[in-house]
Amino acid sequence: MNVSHSSIHPVEDPPTTDGGGGGNNPPRIRMKDLQGMPGTHGGLVLRLSQFAFAVAALLVMATTSDFPSVTAFCYLVAAAALQSLWSLSLAIVDIYALLVRRSLQNYQVVSLFTVGDGITSTLTFAAACASAGITVLIDNDFGSCGQNHCVQFETATAMAFISWFSALPSFLLNFWSLASR
């Protein structure tokens, strides 16, 4: 028996029309058409910006000689490394989906993206907050920025916050997509 499954051969939903309406209703935007979702150009831009800022935070922090002496800074390096790997892998998936014109609105795929985005963005935010606290402690309370690399610490922390800020829309859009099913 030769049966075609929708997961192998995707089928678009036919547009709904009102039989007696005047046709004044504009077409509704479907969730899969929103920019920023997986498999869209906006989603790819978000992933690449997440990757770029996470790598910047990682490189700036790793170039300092004394970051291993503070646990929060080590945590920032680990979180930025995880965020950069996650964002790069999903950017590659987005590029593939755009090249072959495939939709990534499968329930399992969106669930995986949502959980991964939630975990990585939470870790990045927590690491950035911890690093910001330590940087403020070193600068304001101890007043020892002359002996430390405060400018590099502040720059890496800012890059981590920007990476989190660009990861947040991805998580929220994916979560909204799951919640609206």
Protein Blocks (a to p, Z undefined) as FASTA:
>chain_A
ZZddfklmccdddddddfkbgolaccdddfklpghiahiaklmmmmmmmmmmmmmmmmmm
mmpmklmmpmklmmmmmmmmmmmmmmmmmmmmmmmmmmnopafkbfklmmmmmmmmmmmm
mmmmmmmmmmmmmmmmmmmmnopmmmmcfklmmmmmmmmmmmmmmmmmmmmmmmmmmmmZ
Z
